[in-house]
Amino acid sequence: MTEDHGAGPAADPRAVLDRPAPPPDVRLRYGTDPEQVADLRLPGGPADTVEVAGAARPLVVVVHGGFWRAGYDRRHTGPLAADLAGRGYPVVQLEYRRTGQPGGGWPGTLDDVAAGLAALPGLVDGVIPAGRMAPGPPILLGHSAGGHLALWAAQHAPDRVRGVLALAPVLDLAEAYRLDLDGGAVAALLGGGPEEFPDRYAAADPTRSAPPPVRTSILHGTLDRQVPVAASRRYAAAAPGTALRFVELPGCEHFGVIDPLSRAWPAVLAELHWLAGRSGGIDAASRSR
């Protein structure tokens, strides 16, 4: 069963990609490449609400999507990051080298996410005001290709992750290659197909391993055309008895899950609060495996 947490009708679901957002508070650098940076938004700000009061929230690390390509960067997650910061979460938008850039693709894209995640605790120490960030590792929030990277990072370094919120993640890279998602995006990331580079697919594909041993929530819209929901359904169905939750969003397309103005946004917030230990998330009746 599912509840209707869909995005509802929208004139242009992609509008969030270009929507202005307040600038970040601090730019952090975790490497020497121009793309090895992260934007920090401190908790509170123009969107302050009563939610800011109370216990400190964990750091949220946002890993943007865009099929790992240079044409998309962290800026399109600005509205999402600003909304979460206004609700009391310290937020970091992690950038990484992408296909079409020097060092992007295999293995640089994955290496950057791992390196950024490892460096962030030291980088934010002393920058976020005392008492405004909960102790412990961050929550990884990834959308689309960023959802793939978040799940992959949590599998490889679970001690550095509190939980994972994967929004419309690209899963089952071999199938995504066969479906030719975004016109060869997986081949561009890994250098070719699964028959050419089986070791790369085995190392990079979250579906080849058990789910991360941390709280994990996957949200995926039933109307998603960029990343079909079927792979998320299969991934969740293969993981009974784990800390993985799967929320299917009827009527939601690919971008509703990162749009604070969409009808899907309360479902995203509910799962984030669950990962942060603040609530129970979406009712069990809305989850399917």
Residue pairs with C-beta under 8 A, 6 or more apart in sequence:
1 285
1 286
1 288
2 247
2 248
2 249
2 250
2 286
2 288
3 250
3 282
3 283
3 285
3 286
4 250
4 251
5 247
5 249
5 250
5 252
5 263
5 264
5 266
5 267
5 282
5 286
6 221
6 222
6 223
6 249
6 250
6 251
6 252
6 256
6 263
6 264
7 13
7 221
7 249
7 251
7 252
7 253
7 255
7 256
7 257
7 259
7 262
7 263
7 264
8 251
8 262
8 263
10 256
10 262
13 253
13 254
13 255
13 256
13 259
14 255
15 259
16 76
16 79
16 80
16 255
16 258
16 259
16 261
16 262
17 76
17 255
18 76
19 78
19 79
20 78
21 78
21 79
21 81
21 82
22 45
22 46
22 78
22 82
24 39
24 40
24 41
24 81
24 93
25 40
25 41
25 42
26 39
26 40
26 42
26 127
27 37
27 38
27 39
27 40
28 37
28 38
28 39
28 40
28 92
28 120
28 123
28 124
28 127
29 36
29 37
29 38
29 123
30 36
30 37
30 38
30 115
30 116
30 119
30 120
30 123
31 112
31 115
31 116
33 97
33 102
33 103
33 112
35 95
35 96
35 97
35 98
35 101
35 104
35 112
36 95
36 96
36 97
36 112
36 115
36 116
37 95
38 61
38 92
38 93
38 94
38 95
38 116
38 120
38 123
39 74
39 81
39 92
39 93
39 95
40 90
40 91
40 92
40 124
40 127
40 128
41 81
41 82
41 84
41 85
41 90
41 91
41 92
41 93
42 85
42 90
42 128
42 129
42 132
43 52
43 56
43 57
43 85
43 88
43 89
43 90
43 128
43 132
43 133
44 52
44 85
44 86
44 88
44 132
45 82
45 85
45 86
46 82
46 86
47 82
47 83
47 85
47 86
47 87
48 86
49 86
49 87
51 87
51 88
52 86
52 87
52 88
53 88
54 88
55 134
56 88
56 131
56 132
56 133
56 134
57 87
57 88
57 89
57 90
57 133
57 134
57 276
57 278
58 89
58 133
58 134
58 136
58 137
58 138
58 139
58 162
58 276
59 89
59 90
59 91
59 92
59 120
59 124
59 128
59 133
59 134
59 137
59 138
59 139
60 84
60 89
60 90
60 91
60 92
60 138
60 139
60 141
60 272
61 91
61 92
61 94
61 116
61 117
61 120
61 138
61 139
61 140
61 141
62 74
62 77
62 80
62 81
62 91
62 92
62 93
62 94
62 141
62 142
62 143
62 146
63 94
63 96
63 113
63 140
63 141
63 142
63 143
63 146
63 147
63 149
63 150
63 153
64 72
64 73
64 74
64 76
64 77
64 93
64 94
64 95
64 142
64 143
64 146
65 72
65 142
65 143
65 144
65 145
65 146
65 147
65 168
65 170
65 258
66 72
66 73
66 76
66 98
66 144
66 145
66 146
67 144
67 145
67 170
67 181
67 182
67 185
68 98
68 99
68 104
68 105
68 109
68 145
68 185
68 188
68 189
69 98
69 99
69 100
69 182
69 185
69 188
70 98
70 99
70 100
70 101
70 104
71 100
72 98
73 95
73 98
74 93
74 94
74 95
76 258
77 93
77 143
77 258
78 93
79 258
79 259
79 260
79 261
80 258
80 259
80 260
81 91
81 93
83 260
83 265
84 91
84 272
85 91
87 269
89 272
89 276
90 124
90 128
90 132
90 133
92 120
92 124
92 138
94 113
94 116
94 117
94 120
95 116
96 104
96 109
96 112
96 113
96 116
96 149
97 103
97 104
97 108
97 109
97 112
98 104
98 105
98 109
99 105
99 109
99 185
99 188
99 189
100 188
105 188
105 189
105 190
105 191
106 189
106 190
106 191
106 197
106 200
106 204
109 149
109 189
110 149
110 152
110 204
113 149
113 150
113 152
113 153
114 153
114 156
114 157
117 138
117 140
117 153
117 157
117 160
117 161
118 157
118 160
120 138
121 137
121 160
124 133
134 276
136 162
137 159
137 160
137 161
137 162
138 160
138 161
138 162
139 161
139 162
139 163
139 164
139 165
139 272
139 275
139 276
140 150
140 153
140 154
140 161
140 163
140 164
140 165
141 150
141 164
141 165
141 167
141 272
142 148
142 149
142 150
142 151
142 164
142 165
142 166
142 167
142 169
143 167
143 168
143 169
143 257
143 258
144 167
144 168
144 169
144 170
144 226
144 227
144 254
145 170
145 185
146 169
147 166
147 167
147 168
147 169
147 170
147 171
147 218
148 166
148 169
148 170
148 171
148 173
148 206
150 164
150 165
150 166
150 169
151 164
151 166
151 169
151 171
151 206
151 211
151 212
151 216
152 204
152 206
153 160
153 161
154 161
154 164
154 212
154 214
154 216
155 206
155 209
155 210
155 211
155 212
158 212
158 213
158 214
161 212
161 214
162 214
162 215
162 275
162 276
163 214
163 215
163 216
163 217
163 275
163 276
164 212
164 214
164 215
164 216
164 217
164 275
165 217
165 219
165 268
165 271
165 272
165 275
166 216
166 217
166 218
166 219
167 218
167 219
167 220
167 257
167 258
167 268
168 219
168 220
168 221
168 224
168 226
168 227
168 229
168 232
168 254
168 257
169 206
169 218
169 220
169 227
169 232
170 176
170 181
170 185
170 186
170 227
170 231
171 205
171 206
171 207
171 231
171 232
171 234
171 235
172 205
172 207
172 231
172 234
172 235
173 186
173 189
173 190
173 194
173 201
173 204
173 205
173 207
174 194
174 201
174 205
175 231
176 185
176 186
176 227
176 231
177 186
177 187
177 193
177 194
179 228
181 226
181 227
182 226
187 193
189 204
190 197
190 200
190 201
190 204
191 197
191 200
194 201
201 208
202 208
206 235
207 231
207 234
207 235
207 238
210 239
210 242
211 235
211 239
211 242
211 243
211 244
213 243
214 243
215 243
215 274
215 275
216 242
216 243
216 244
216 245
217 244
217 245
217 246
217 247
217 271
217 274
217 275
217 281
218 232
218 235
218 236
218 244
218 245
218 246
218 247
219 247
219 249
219 257
219 264
219 267
219 268
219 271
220 227
220 229
220 232
220 233
220 246
220 247
220 248
220 249
220 257
221 229
221 248
221 249
221 250
221 251
221 252
221 253
221 254
221 256
221 257
221 264
222 229
222 248
222 249
222 250
222 251
222 252
223 251
223 252
223 253
224 252
224 253
224 254
225 253
225 254
226 254
227 254
229 248
232 246
233 246
233 248
233 288
235 246
236 244
236 246
236 288
236 289
237 289
239 289
240 289
245 271
245 274
245 281
245 282
245 287
246 287
246 288
246 289
247 267
247 271
247 282
247 286
247 287
248 286
248 287
248 288
249 256
249 257
249 264
249 267
251 263
252 262
252 263
252 264
255 262
256 262
256 263
256 264
256 265
257 264
257 268
259 265
267 282
267 286
270 279
270 281
270 282
271 281
271 282
273 279
273 281
274 280
274 281
274 282
275 281
